[in-house]
Amino acid sequence: MAAPPTPSPRFTQKVFGTLPDGQTAELYTLTNAHGMRVAITNFGGIVQSLQVPDRSGHLADVVLGYDTLAGYLGDTKTYFGALIGRYANRIAFGKFALGGRMYTLATNNGKNSLHGGNQGFNRRLWTARDASTATAAALELTYHSRDGEEGYPGNLQVDVVYTLTANNQLRIVYSASTDKPTVLNLTNHSYFNLSGEGSGDILGTELTLAARRYTPINAGLIPTGAVDAVAGTPLDFTTPHRIGDRIGAANQQLQYAQGYDFNYVLDSGGGALALAATAYDPKSGRELRVTTTQPGVQLYSGNFLDGTLHGKSGHVYARHAGFCLETQHFPDSPNHRNFPSTELDPGQHFTETTVLAFSAR
């Protein structure tokens, strides 16, 4: 008897909702032969759902978010699942110098600029295209950020491709070019709960980071400019630890962040695809391995989720309901010459890749 045919990857599309200006946001679902699927909306490039099998093969949605577009429109604080730009993370006092000129950005996080300002890439409608092949479903998103948008210089053309592979990997490839010198830092801001979103906290998740150093912060969560070793501190994840094991330790850095909210300096140094992090959920057996070409990864333990948000299926997202592993360049790099440069000049091609590989054991 002939073996049954292997299911082909699938790409489907449906209306997700209407924006205040009357434009329509779509929801695109990518499915592979194993039944793993990811739903992404072109509003903010948001990963709305990510269905991943556990050790028994049962699927669960492992990212926090909302069932409807209205949920994302009404939430201006969490950045659930979104593409972040022009500059992921914080820029101190919303100012940076470039080419002898000072640029001023919106200060939407206390005295600082966070995740691109008031209307970052997470609040924009991207142009979508089916980029699937015979072996993998893929979605290409493009956005033109005009010169001066949110205070950033240069007309910036951005392209992001999400690909769901046959071996349960979600590959994210970022590309960009500019017509003026500018700064750029792109990431995805998914909150993971490997037991399934809405199932409780992530403090039992076992985490390993391929990073022996981090960038310490001040009380405003801005890097001091130092690059310190994690050895001997509760920030050390060079060997596996549960996220909750030391989160309440008497440590000034943890107190500033009210948990984990730190940029880790990856041992790889960036440039080539290398392991950044491994997260394992003992309850479900799900494991997430993150590889990236970026030089850093921001570990955030959902410290500011406070139980006021009701996500998918009405789930209450309390403190530590999800964790983020935001592959990135370093926060406030334009103001720290010792950090890897985030400057992009005309004629240069920006490209970074991050791969989220899921398995179960």
Contacts in CASP RR format, 6 or more apart in sequence:
PFRMAT RR
TARGET T0000
AUTHOR 0000-0000-0000
METHOD contacts of the structure
MODEL  1
MAAPPTPSPRFTQKVFGTLPDGQTAELYTLTNAHGMRVAITNFGGIVQSL
QVPDRSGHLADVVLGYDTLAGYLGDTKTYFGALIGRYANRIAFGKFALGG
RMYTLATNNGKNSLHGGNQGFNRRLWTARDASTATAAALELTYHSRDGEE
GYPGNLQVDVVYTLTANNQLRIVYSASTDKPTVLNLTNHSYFNLSGEGSG
DILGTELTLAARRYTPINAGLIPTGAVDAVAGTPLDFTTPHRIGDRIGAA
NQQLQYAQGYDFNYVLDSGGGALALAATAYDPKSGRELRVTTTQPGVQLY
SGNFLDGTLHGKSGHVYARHAGFCLETQHFPDSPNHRNFPSTELDPGQHF
TETTVLAFSAR
6 33 0 8 1.000
7 33 0 8 1.000
7 35 0 8 1.000
8 33 0 8 1.000
8 134 0 8 1.000
9 30 0 8 1.000
9 31 0 8 1.000
9 32 0 8 1.000
9 33 0 8 1.000
9 132 0 8 1.000
9 133 0 8 1.000
9 135 0 8 1.000
9 136 0 8 1.000
9 137 0 8 1.000
9 164 0 8 1.000
9 166 0 8 1.000
10 29 0 8 1.000
10 30 0 8 1.000
10 31 0 8 1.000
10 137 0 8 1.000
11 28 0 8 1.000
11 29 0 8 1.000
11 30 0 8 1.000
11 31 0 8 1.000
11 130 0 8 1.000
11 132 0 8 1.000
11 137 0 8 1.000
11 138 0 8 1.000
11 139 0 8 1.000
12 28 0 8 1.000
12 29 0 8 1.000
12 31 0 8 1.000
13 26 0 8 1.000
13 27 0 8 1.000
13 28 0 8 1.000
13 29 0 8 1.000
13 130 0 8 1.000
14 26 0 8 1.000
14 27 0 8 1.000
14 29 0 8 1.000
15 24 0 8 1.000
15 25 0 8 1.000
15 26 0 8 1.000
15 27 0 8 1.000
16 24 0 8 1.000
16 25 0 8 1.000
16 26 0 8 1.000
16 27 0 8 1.000
16 41 0 8 1.000
16 43 0 8 1.000
16 48 0 8 1.000
16 68 0 8 1.000
16 69 0 8 1.000
17 24 0 8 1.000
17 25 0 8 1.000
17 68 0 8 1.000
17 69 0 8 1.000
17 70 0 8 1.000
18 24 0 8 1.000
18 25 0 8 1.000
18 69 0 8 1.000
19 25 0 8 1.000
19 43 0 8 1.000
19 69 0 8 1.000
19 73 0 8 1.000
19 125 0 8 1.000
20 73 0 8 1.000
23 125 0 8 1.000
25 41 0 8 1.000
25 42 0 8 1.000
25 43 0 8 1.000
25 69 0 8 1.000
25 125 0 8 1.000
26 41 0 8 1.000
26 42 0 8 1.000
26 128 0 8 1.000
27 39 0 8 1.000
27 40 0 8 1.000
27 41 0 8 1.000
27 48 0 8 1.000
28 39 0 8 1.000
28 40 0 8 1.000
28 41 0 8 1.000
28 42 0 8 1.000
28 128 0 8 1.000
28 130 0 8 1.000
28 139 0 8 1.000
29 37 0 8 1.000
29 38 0 8 1.000
29 39 0 8 1.000
29 40 0 8 1.000
30 37 0 8 1.000
30 38 0 8 1.000
30 39 0 8 1.000
30 40 0 8 1.000
30 132 0 8 1.000
30 137 0 8 1.000
30 138 0 8 1.000
30 139 0 8 1.000
30 162 0 8 1.000
30 163 0 8 1.000
30 164 0 8 1.000
31 37 0 8 1.000
31 137 0 8 1.000
31 164 0 8 1.000
32 136 0 8 1.000
32 137 0 8 1.000
32 164 0 8 1.000
32 165 0 8 1.000
32 166 0 8 1.000
32 168 0 8 1.000
33 166 0 8 1.000
34 53 0 8 1.000
34 166 0 8 1.000
34 168 0 8 1.000
35 51 0 8 1.000
35 53 0 8 1.000
35 59 0 8 1.000
36 51 0 8 1.000
36 52 0 8 1.000
36 53 0 8 1.000
36 59 0 8 1.000
36 164 0 8 1.000
36 168 0 8 1.000
36 358 0 8 1.000
37 49 0 8 1.000
37 50 0 8 1.000
37 51 0 8 1.000
37 164 0 8 1.000
38 47 0 8 1.000
38 49 0 8 1.000
38 50 0 8 1.000
38 51 0 8 1.000
38 162 0 8 1.000
38 164 0 8 1.000
38 170 0 8 1.000
39 47 0 8 1.000
39 48 0 8 1.000
39 49 0 8 1.000
39 50 0 8 1.000
40 46 0 8 1.000
40 47 0 8 1.000
40 48 0 8 1.000
40 139 0 8 1.000
40 141 0 8 1.000
40 162 0 8 1.000
41 48 0 8 1.000
41 69 0 8 1.000
41 72 0 8 1.000
42 125 0 8 1.000
42 126 0 8 1.000
42 127 0 8 1.000
42 128 0 8 1.000
42 141 0 8 1.000
43 69 0 8 1.000
43 72 0 8 1.000
43 124 0 8 1.000
43 125 0 8 1.000
43 126 0 8 1.000
44 82 0 8 1.000
44 83 0 8 1.000
44 121 0 8 1.000
44 122 0 8 1.000
44 123 0 8 1.000
44 124 0 8 1.000
44 125 0 8 1.000
44 126 0 8 1.000
45 81 0 8 1.000
45 82 0 8 1.000
45 83 0 8 1.000
45 121 0 8 1.000
45 122 0 8 1.000
45 126 0 8 1.000
45 141 0 8 1.000
45 160 0 8 1.000
46 72 0 8 1.000
46 80 0 8 1.000
46 81 0 8 1.000
46 82 0 8 1.000
46 83 0 8 1.000
46 122 0 8 1.000
47 63 0 8 1.000
47 81 0 8 1.000
47 162 0 8 1.000
47 170 0 8 1.000
47 188 0 8 1.000
47 190 0 8 1.000
48 63 0 8 1.000
48 65 0 8 1.000
48 66 0 8 1.000
48 81 0 8 1.000
49 61 0 8 1.000
49 63 0 8 1.000
49 312 0 8 1.000
50 61 0 8 1.000
50 62 0 8 1.000
50 63 0 8 1.000
50 170 0 8 1.000
50 190 0 8 1.000
51 59 0 8 1.000
51 60 0 8 1.000
51 61 0 8 1.000
51 62 0 8 1.000
52 59 0 8 1.000
52 60 0 8 1.000
52 62 0 8 1.000
52 168 0 8 1.000
52 194 0 8 1.000
52 286 0 8 1.000
52 358 0 8 1.000
53 59 0 8 1.000
53 168 0 8 1.000
53 286 0 8 1.000
53 358 0 8 1.000
53 360 0 8 1.000
54 60 0 8 1.000
54 284 0 8 1.000
54 285 0 8 1.000
54 286 0 8 1.000
54 360 0 8 1.000
55 284 0 8 1.000
55 285 0 8 1.000
55 286 0 8 1.000
55 360 0 8 1.000
55 361 0 8 1.000
57 360 0 8 1.000
60 195 0 8 1.000
60 196 0 8 1.000
60 197 0 8 1.000
60 199 0 8 1.000
60 284 0 8 1.000
61 196 0 8 1.000
61 197 0 8 1.000
61 312 0 8 1.000
62 192 0 8 1.000
62 193 0 8 1.000
62 194 0 8 1.000
62 195 0 8 1.000
62 196 0 8 1.000
62 197 0 8 1.000
62 286 0 8 1.000
62 288 0 8 1.000
62 358 0 8 1.000
63 80 0 8 1.000
63 81 0 8 1.000
63 190 0 8 1.000
63 191 0 8 1.000
63 192 0 8 1.000
63 193 0 8 1.000
63 197 0 8 1.000
64 78 0 8 1.000
64 80 0 8 1.000
64 81 0 8 1.000
64 190 0 8 1.000
64 191 0 8 1.000
64 192 0 8 1.000
64 193 0 8 1.000
64 197 0 8 1.000
64 198 0 8 1.000
64 311 0 8 1.000
64 312 0 8 1.000
64 317 0 8 1.000
64 321 0 8 1.000
64 322 0 8 1.000
65 72 0 8 1.000
65 80 0 8 1.000
65 81 0 8 1.000
65 191 0 8 1.000
65 197 0 8 1.000
65 311 0 8 1.000
65 312 0 8 1.000
66 72 0 8 1.000
66 75 0 8 1.000
66 80 0 8 1.000
66 311 0 8 1.000
66 312 0 8 1.000
67 311 0 8 1.000
67 312 0 8 1.000
67 313 0 8 1.000
67 314 0 8 1.000
71 311 0 8 1.000
72 80 0 8 1.000
75 309 0 8 1.000
77 304 0 8 1.000
78 191 0 8 1.000
78 305 0 8 1.000
78 309 0 8 1.000
79 115 0 8 1.000
79 122 0 8 1.000
79 189 0 8 1.000
80 189 0 8 1.000
80 190 0 8 1.000
80 191 0 8 1.000
81 188 0 8 1.000
81 189 0 8 1.000
81 190 0 8 1.000
81 191 0 8 1.000
82 121 0 8 1.000
82 122 0 8 1.000
82 188 0 8 1.000
82 189 0 8 1.000
83 121 0 8 1.000
83 122 0 8 1.000
83 126 0 8 1.000
83 141 0 8 1.000
83 160 0 8 1.000
83 186 0 8 1.000
83 187 0 8 1.000
83 188 0 8 1.000
83 189 0 8 1.000
84 115 0 8 1.000
84 116 0 8 1.000
84 120 0 8 1.000
84 121 0 8 1.000
84 122 0 8 1.000
84 185 0 8 1.000
84 186 0 8 1.000
84 187 0 8 1.000
84 188 0 8 1.000
84 189 0 8 1.000
84 326 0 8 1.000
85 115 0 8 1.000
85 116 0 8 1.000
85 120 0 8 1.000
85 121 0 8 1.000
85 122 0 8 1.000
85 184 0 8 1.000
85 185 0 8 1.000
85 186 0 8 1.000
85 187 0 8 1.000
86 116 0 8 1.000
86 120 0 8 1.000
86 121 0 8 1.000
86 145 0 8 1.000
86 149 0 8 1.000
86 150 0 8 1.000
86 152 0 8 1.000
86 156 0 8 1.000
86 182 0 8 1.000
86 183 0 8 1.000
86 184 0 8 1.000
86 185 0 8 1.000
86 186 0 8 1.000
87 105 0 8 1.000
87 113 0 8 1.000
87 115 0 8 1.000
87 116 0 8 1.000
87 152 0 8 1.000
87 183 0 8 1.000
87 184 0 8 1.000
87 185 0 8 1.000
87 342 0 8 1.000
88 115 0 8 1.000
88 116 0 8 1.000
88 185 0 8 1.000
88 186 0 8 1.000
88 187 0 8 1.000
88 189 0 8 1.000
88 298 0 8 1.000
88 326 0 8 1.000
88 328 0 8 1.000
88 329 0 8 1.000
88 331 0 8 1.000
89 114 0 8 1.000
89 115 0 8 1.000
89 185 0 8 1.000
89 187 0 8 1.000
89 263 0 8 1.000
89 298 0 8 1.000
89 326 0 8 1.000
89 328 0 8 1.000
89 330 0 8 1.000
89 331 0 8 1.000
89 332 0 8 1.000
90 109 0 8 1.000
90 112 0 8 1.000
90 113 0 8 1.000
90 114 0 8 1.000
90 221 0 8 1.000
90 222 0 8 1.000
90 331 0 8 1.000
90 332 0 8 1.000
91 105 0 8 1.000
91 112 0 8 1.000
91 113 0 8 1.000
91 331 0 8 1.000
91 332 0 8 1.000
91 334 0 8 1.000
91 335 0 8 1.000
92 111 0 8 1.000
92 112 0 8 1.000
92 222 0 8 1.000
92 332 0 8 1.000
92 335 0 8 1.000
93 107 0 8 1.000
93 111 0 8 1.000
93 112 0 8 1.000
93 113 0 8 1.000
94 104 0 8 1.000
94 105 0 8 1.000
94 106 0 8 1.000
94 107 0 8 1.000
94 111 0 8 1.000
94 112 0 8 1.000
94 113 0 8 1.000
95 102 0 8 1.000
95 103 0 8 1.000
95 104 0 8 1.000
95 105 0 8 1.000
95 335 0 8 1.000
96 102 0 8 1.000
96 103 0 8 1.000
96 105 0 8 1.000
96 183 0 8 1.000
96 334 0 8 1.000
96 335 0 8 1.000
97 103 0 8 1.000
97 334 0 8 1.000
97 335 0 8 1.000
98 153 0 8 1.000
98 181 0 8 1.000
98 182 0 8 1.000
98 183 0 8 1.000
98 334 0 8 1.000
98 343 0 8 1.000
99 181 0 8 1.000
103 151 0 8 1.000
103 152 0 8 1.000
103 153 0 8 1.000
104 151 0 8 1.000
105 113 0 8 1.000
105 116 0 8 1.000
105 117 0 8 1.000
105 150 0 8 1.000
105 151 0 8 1.000
105 152 0 8 1.000
106 113 0 8 1.000
106 116 0 8 1.000
106 117 0 8 1.000
106 118 0 8 1.000
106 150 0 8 1.000
106 151 0 8 1.000
107 113 0 8 1.000
108 114 0 8 1.000
108 117 0 8 1.000
108 118 0 8 1.000
111 220 0 8 1.000
112 220 0 8 1.000
112 221 0 8 1.000
112 222 0 8 1.000
115 122 0 8 1.000
115 189 0 8 1.000
116 150 0 8 1.000
116 152 0 8 1.000
117 150 0 8 1.000
118 150 0 8 1.000
119 149 0 8 1.000
119 150 0 8 1.000
120 150 0 8 1.000
121 143 0 8 1.000
121 145 0 8 1.000
121 158 0 8 1.000
121 186 0 8 1.000
122 189 0 8 1.000
124 143 0 8 1.000
124 145 0 8 1.000
126 141 0 8 1.000
126 142 0 8 1.000
126 143 0 8 1.000
126 160 0 8 1.000
127 141 0 8 1.000
127 142 0 8 1.000
127 143 0 8 1.000
128 139 0 8 1.000
128 140 0 8 1.000
128 141 0 8 1.000
129 139 0 8 1.000
129 140 0 8 1.000
129 141 0 8 1.000
129 142 0 8 1.000
130 138 0 8 1.000
130 139 0 8 1.000
130 140 0 8 1.000
131 138 0 8 1.000
131 139 0 8 1.000
131 140 0 8 1.000
131 161 0 8 1.000
131 163 0 8 1.000
132 138 0 8 1.000
135 165 0 8 1.000
135 166 0 8 1.000
136 163 0 8 1.000
136 164 0 8 1.000
136 165 0 8 1.000
136 166 0 8 1.000
137 163 0 8 1.000
137 164 0 8 1.000
138 161 0 8 1.000
138 162 0 8 1.000
138 163 0 8 1.000
138 164 0 8 1.000
139 161 0 8 1.000
139 162 0 8 1.000
140 159 0 8 1.000
140 160 0 8 1.000
140 161 0 8 1.000
141 159 0 8 1.000
141 160 0 8 1.000
141 161 0 8 1.000
141 162 0 8 1.000
142 157 0 8 1.000
142 158 0 8 1.000
142 159 0 8 1.000
142 160 0 8 1.000
143 157 0 8 1.000
143 158 0 8 1.000
144 155 0 8 1.000
144 156 0 8 1.000
144 157 0 8 1.000
144 158 0 8 1.000
145 152 0 8 1.000
145 154 0 8 1.000
145 155 0 8 1.000
145 156 0 8 1.000
145 157 0 8 1.000
145 158 0 8 1.000
146 154 0 8 1.000
146 155 0 8 1.000
147 153 0 8 1.000
147 154 0 8 1.000
147 155 0 8 1.000
147 179 0 8 1.000
147 180 0 8 1.000
148 154 0 8 1.000
152 182 0 8 1.000
152 183 0 8 1.000
153 180 0 8 1.000
153 181 0 8 1.000
153 182 0 8 1.000
154 178 0 8 1.000
154 179 0 8 1.000
154 180 0 8 1.000
154 181 0 8 1.000
154 182 0 8 1.000
155 178 0 8 1.000
155 179 0 8 1.000
155 180 0 8 1.000
156 176 0 8 1.000
156 177 0 8 1.000
156 178 0 8 1.000
156 182 0 8 1.000
156 184 0 8 1.000
157 176 0 8 1.000
157 177 0 8 1.000
157 178 0 8 1.000
158 174 0 8 1.000
158 175 0 8 1.000
158 176 0 8 1.000
158 186 0 8 1.000
159 174 0 8 1.000
159 175 0 8 1.000
159 176 0 8 1.000
160 172 0 8 1.000
160 173 0 8 1.000
160 174 0 8 1.000
160 175 0 8 1.000
160 186 0 8 1.000
161 171 0 8 1.000
161 172 0 8 1.000
161 173 0 8 1.000
161 175 0 8 1.000
162 170 0 8 1.000
162 171 0 8 1.000
162 172 0 8 1.000
163 170 0 8 1.000
163 171 0 8 1.000
163 173 0 8 1.000
164 170 0 8 1.000
164 171 0 8 1.000
165 171 0 8 1.000
167 357 0 8 1.000
168 357 0 8 1.000
168 358 0 8 1.000
168 359 0 8 1.000
169 355 0 8 1.000
169 356 0 8 1.000
169 357 0 8 1.000
169 358 0 8 1.000
170 355 0 8 1.000
170 356 0 8 1.000
170 358 0 8 1.000
171 353 0 8 1.000
171 354 0 8 1.000
171 355 0 8 1.000
171 356 0 8 1.000
172 188 0 8 1.000
172 353 0 8 1.000
172 354 0 8 1.000
172 355 0 8 1.000
172 356 0 8 1.000
173 351 0 8 1.000
173 352 0 8 1.000
173 353 0 8 1.000
174 186 0 8 1.000
174 350 0 8 1.000
174 351 0 8 1.000
174 352 0 8 1.000
174 353 0 8 1.000
175 349 0 8 1.000
175 350 0 8 1.000
175 351 0 8 1.000
176 184 0 8 1.000
176 186 0 8 1.000
176 344 0 8 1.000
176 349 0 8 1.000
176 350 0 8 1.000
176 351 0 8 1.000
177 344 0 8 1.000
177 346 0 8 1.000
177 347 0 8 1.000
177 348 0 8 1.000
177 349 0 8 1.000
177 350 0 8 1.000
178 184 0 8 1.000
178 344 0 8 1.000
178 345 0 8 1.000
178 346 0 8 1.000
178 348 0 8 1.000
179 346 0 8 1.000
180 346 0 8 1.000
181 343 0 8 1.000
181 344 0 8 1.000
181 345 0 8 1.000
181 346 0 8 1.000
182 343 0 8 1.000
182 344 0 8 1.000
183 333 0 8 1.000
183 334 0 8 1.000
183 342 0 8 1.000
183 343 0 8 1.000
183 344 0 8 1.000
184 342 0 8 1.000
184 344 0 8 1.000
184 350 0 8 1.000
185 328 0 8 1.000
185 329 0 8 1.000
185 333 0 8 1.000
185 342 0 8 1.000
186 328 0 8 1.000
186 350 0 8 1.000
186 352 0 8 1.000
187 294 0 8 1.000
187 298 0 8 1.000
187 326 0 8 1.000
187 327 0 8 1.000
187 328 0 8 1.000
187 354 0 8 1.000
188 326 0 8 1.000
188 327 0 8 1.000
188 354 0 8 1.000
189 324 0 8 1.000
189 326 0 8 1.000
190 324 0 8 1.000
191 197 0 8 1.000
191 302 0 8 1.000
191 321 0 8 1.000
191 322 0 8 1.000
191 323 0 8 1.000
191 324 0 8 1.000
192 202 0 8 1.000
192 279 0 8 1.000
192 288 0 8 1.000
192 322 0 8 1.000
192 323 0 8 1.000
192 324 0 8 1.000
192 325 0 8 1.000
193 199 0 8 1.000
193 200 0 8 1.000
193 202 0 8 1.000
193 321 0 8 1.000
193 322 0 8 1.000
193 323 0 8 1.000
194 202 0 8 1.000
194 205 0 8 1.000
194 279 0 8 1.000
194 280 0 8 1.000
194 281 0 8 1.000
194 284 0 8 1.000
194 285 0 8 1.000
194 286 0 8 1.000
194 287 0 8 1.000
194 288 0 8 1.000
195 202 0 8 1.000
195 281 0 8 1.000
195 283 0 8 1.000
195 284 0 8 1.000
195 286 0 8 1.000
196 284 0 8 1.000
197 311 0 8 1.000
197 312 0 8 1.000
197 315 0 8 1.000
197 321 0 8 1.000
197 322 0 8 1.000
198 311 0 8 1.000
198 312 0 8 1.000
198 313 0 8 1.000
198 315 0 8 1.000
198 316 0 8 1.000
198 317 0 8 1.000
198 321 0 8 1.000
200 318 0 8 1.000
200 321 0 8 1.000
201 318 0 8 1.000
201 319 0 8 1.000
201 320 0 8 1.000
201 321 0 8 1.000
201 322 0 8 1.000
202 243 0 8 1.000
202 301 0 8 1.000
202 320 0 8 1.000
202 321 0 8 1.000
202 322 0 8 1.000
202 323 0 8 1.000
203 242 0 8 1.000
203 243 0 8 1.000
203 244 0 8 1.000
203 247 0 8 1.000
203 320 0 8 1.000
204 242 0 8 1.000
204 243 0 8 1.000
204 244 0 8 1.000
204 281 0 8 1.000
204 282 0 8 1.000
205 242 0 8 1.000
205 243 0 8 1.000
205 279 0 8 1.000
205 280 0 8 1.000
205 281 0 8 1.000
205 323 0 8 1.000
206 240 0 8 1.000
206 241 0 8 1.000
206 242 0 8 1.000
206 279 0 8 1.000
206 280 0 8 1.000
206 281 0 8 1.000
206 282 0 8 1.000
207 237 0 8 1.000
207 240 0 8 1.000
207 241 0 8 1.000
207 242 0 8 1.000
207 243 0 8 1.000
207 277 0 8 1.000
207 278 0 8 1.000
207 279 0 8 1.000
207 280 0 8 1.000
207 299 0 8 1.000
207 323 0 8 1.000
208 237 0 8 1.000
208 238 0 8 1.000
208 239 0 8 1.000
208 240 0 8 1.000
208 241 0 8 1.000
208 277 0 8 1.000
208 278 0 8 1.000
208 279 0 8 1.000
209 237 0 8 1.000
209 238 0 8 1.000
209 264 0 8 1.000
209 276 0 8 1.000
209 277 0 8 1.000
209 297 0 8 1.000
209 299 0 8 1.000
210 238 0 8 1.000
210 266 0 8 1.000
210 267 0 8 1.000
210 268 0 8 1.000
210 274 0 8 1.000
210 275 0 8 1.000
210 276 0 8 1.000
210 277 0 8 1.000
211 230 0 8 1.000
211 237 0 8 1.000
211 238 0 8 1.000
211 264 0 8 1.000
211 265 0 8 1.000
211 266 0 8 1.000
211 267 0 8 1.000
211 276 0 8 1.000
211 296 0 8 1.000
211 297 0 8 1.000
212 229 0 8 1.000
212 230 0 8 1.000
212 231 0 8 1.000
212 238 0 8 1.000
212 265 0 8 1.000
212 267 0 8 1.000
213 227 0 8 1.000
213 228 0 8 1.000
213 229 0 8 1.000
213 230 0 8 1.000
213 264 0 8 1.000
213 265 0 8 1.000
214 227 0 8 1.000
214 228 0 8 1.000
214 230 0 8 1.000
214 235 0 8 1.000
214 262 0 8 1.000
214 263 0 8 1.000
214 264 0 8 1.000
214 265 0 8 1.000
215 223 0 8 1.000
215 224 0 8 1.000
215 225 0 8 1.000
215 226 0 8 1.000
215 227 0 8 1.000
215 228 0 8 1.000
215 262 0 8 1.000
215 263 0 8 1.000
215 265 0 8 1.000
215 330 0 8 1.000
215 331 0 8 1.000
215 339 0 8 1.000
216 223 0 8 1.000
216 224 0 8 1.000
216 225 0 8 1.000
216 226 0 8 1.000
216 228 0 8 1.000
216 253 0 8 1.000
217 223 0 8 1.000
217 224 0 8 1.000
217 253 0 8 1.000
217 256 0 8 1.000
217 257 0 8 1.000
217 261 0 8 1.000
217 262 0 8 1.000
218 224 0 8 1.000
218 256 0 8 1.000
219 256 0 8 1.000
220 256 0 8 1.000
221 256 0 8 1.000
221 257 0 8 1.000
221 261 0 8 1.000
222 331 0 8 1.000
222 332 0 8 1.000
223 263 0 8 1.000
223 330 0 8 1.000
223 331 0 8 1.000
223 332 0 8 1.000
223 336 0 8 1.000
223 339 0 8 1.000
225 336 0 8 1.000
225 338 0 8 1.000
225 339 0 8 1.000
227 265 0 8 1.000
227 338 0 8 1.000
230 236 0 8 1.000
230 237 0 8 1.000
230 238 0 8 1.000
230 264 0 8 1.000
231 238 0 8 1.000
233 251 0 8 1.000
233 253 0 8 1.000
234 246 0 8 1.000
234 247 0 8 1.000
234 248 0 8 1.000
234 249 0 8 1.000
234 251 0 8 1.000
234 254 0 8 1.000
235 251 0 8 1.000
235 253 0 8 1.000
235 254 0 8 1.000
235 260 0 8 1.000
235 262 0 8 1.000
237 264 0 8 1.000
237 299 0 8 1.000
240 278 0 8 1.000
240 280 0 8 1.000
243 260 0 8 1.000
243 301 0 8 1.000
243 320 0 8 1.000
243 323 0 8 1.000
244 301 0 8 1.000
244 320 0 8 1.000
246 254 0 8 1.000
247 254 0 8 1.000
247 259 0 8 1.000
247 260 0 8 1.000
247 301 0 8 1.000
247 320 0 8 1.000
248 254 0 8 1.000
248 259 0 8 1.000
253 262 0 8 1.000
254 260 0 8 1.000
257 303 0 8 1.000
258 303 0 8 1.000
258 304 0 8 1.000
259 301 0 8 1.000
259 303 0 8 1.000
260 299 0 8 1.000
260 300 0 8 1.000
260 301 0 8 1.000
260 303 0 8 1.000
260 323 0 8 1.000
261 298 0 8 1.000
261 299 0 8 1.000
261 300 0 8 1.000
261 301 0 8 1.000
261 303 0 8 1.000
262 298 0 8 1.000
262 299 0 8 1.000
263 296 0 8 1.000
263 297 0 8 1.000
263 298 0 8 1.000
263 328 0 8 1.000
263 330 0 8 1.000
263 331 0 8 1.000
264 296 0 8 1.000
264 297 0 8 1.000
264 298 0 8 1.000
264 299 0 8 1.000
265 295 0 8 1.000
265 296 0 8 1.000
265 330 0 8 1.000
266 274 0 8 1.000
266 276 0 8 1.000
266 292 0 8 1.000
266 294 0 8 1.000
266 295 0 8 1.000
266 296 0 8 1.000
266 297 0 8 1.000
267 274 0 8 1.000
268 274 0 8 1.000
268 275 0 8 1.000
268 276 0 8 1.000
268 295 0 8 1.000
269 295 0 8 1.000
269 296 0 8 1.000
269 340 0 8 1.000
270 292 0 8 1.000
270 293 0 8 1.000
270 294 0 8 1.000
270 295 0 8 1.000
270 296 0 8 1.000
270 340 0 8 1.000
271 293 0 8 1.000
271 294 0 8 1.000
271 295 0 8 1.000
272 293 0 8 1.000
273 291 0 8 1.000
273 292 0 8 1.000
273 293 0 8 1.000
273 353 0 8 1.000
273 355 0 8 1.000
274 291 0 8 1.000
274 292 0 8 1.000
274 293 0 8 1.000
275 289 0 8 1.000
275 290 0 8 1.000
275 291 0 8 1.000
276 290 0 8 1.000
276 291 0 8 1.000
276 292 0 8 1.000
276 294 0 8 1.000
276 296 0 8 1.000
276 297 0 8 1.000
276 325 0 8 1.000
276 327 0 8 1.000
277 288 0 8 1.000
277 289 0 8 1.000
277 290 0 8 1.000
277 297 0 8 1.000
277 299 0 8 1.000
277 325 0 8 1.000
278 287 0 8 1.000
278 288 0 8 1.000
278 289 0 8 1.000
278 290 0 8 1.000
279 287 0 8 1.000
279 288 0 8 1.000
279 290 0 8 1.000
279 323 0 8 1.000
279 325 0 8 1.000
280 286 0 8 1.000
280 287 0 8 1.000
280 288 0 8 1.000
280 361 0 8 1.000
281 287 0 8 1.000
284 360 0 8 1.000
285 360 0 8 1.000
285 361 0 8 1.000
286 358 0 8 1.000
286 359 0 8 1.000
286 360 0 8 1.000
287 358 0 8 1.000
287 359 0 8 1.000
287 360 0 8 1.000
287 361 0 8 1.000
288 325 0 8 1.000
288 356 0 8 1.000
288 357 0 8 1.000
288 358 0 8 1.000
289 356 0 8 1.000
289 357 0 8 1.000
289 359 0 8 1.000
290 297 0 8 1.000
290 325 0 8 1.000
290 327 0 8 1.000
290 354 0 8 1.000
290 355 0 8 1.000
290 356 0 8 1.000
290 357 0 8 1.000
291 354 0 8 1.000
291 355 0 8 1.000
291 357 0 8 1.000
292 327 0 8 1.000
292 352 0 8 1.000
292 353 0 8 1.000
292 354 0 8 1.000
292 355 0 8 1.000
293 351 0 8 1.000
293 352 0 8 1.000
293 353 0 8 1.000
293 354 0 8 1.000
294 327 0 8 1.000
294 328 0 8 1.000
294 329 0 8 1.000
294 352 0 8 1.000
294 354 0 8 1.000
295 329 0 8 1.000
295 330 0 8 1.000
295 340 0 8 1.000
296 327 0 8 1.000
296 328 0 8 1.000
296 329 0 8 1.000
296 330 0 8 1.000
297 325 0 8 1.000
297 326 0 8 1.000
297 327 0 8 1.000
297 328 0 8 1.000
298 324 0 8 1.000
298 325 0 8 1.000
298 326 0 8 1.000
298 328 0 8 1.000
298 331 0 8 1.000
299 323 0 8 1.000
299 324 0 8 1.000
299 325 0 8 1.000
300 323 0 8 1.000
300 324 0 8 1.000
300 326 0 8 1.000
301 320 0 8 1.000
301 322 0 8 1.000
301 323 0 8 1.000
302 319 0 8 1.000
302 320 0 8 1.000
302 321 0 8 1.000
302 322 0 8 1.000
302 323 0 8 1.000
302 324 0 8 1.000
303 319 0 8 1.000
303 320 0 8 1.000
304 319 0 8 1.000
305 317 0 8 1.000
305 318 0 8 1.000
305 319 0 8 1.000
305 320 0 8 1.000
305 321 0 8 1.000
305 322 0 8 1.000
306 318 0 8 1.000
306 319 0 8 1.000
307 316 0 8 1.000
307 317 0 8 1.000
307 318 0 8 1.000
307 319 0 8 1.000
309 316 0 8 1.000
309 317 0 8 1.000
310 316 0 8 1.000
310 317 0 8 1.000
311 317 0 8 1.000
327 352 0 8 1.000
327 354 0 8 1.000
329 339 0 8 1.000
329 340 0 8 1.000
329 342 0 8 1.000
330 336 0 8 1.000
330 339 0 8 1.000
330 340 0 8 1.000
330 342 0 8 1.000
332 339 0 8 1.000
333 339 0 8 1.000
333 340 0 8 1.000
333 341 0 8 1.000
333 342 0 8 1.000
334 342 0 8 1.000
334 343 0 8 1.000
344 350 0 8 1.000
END
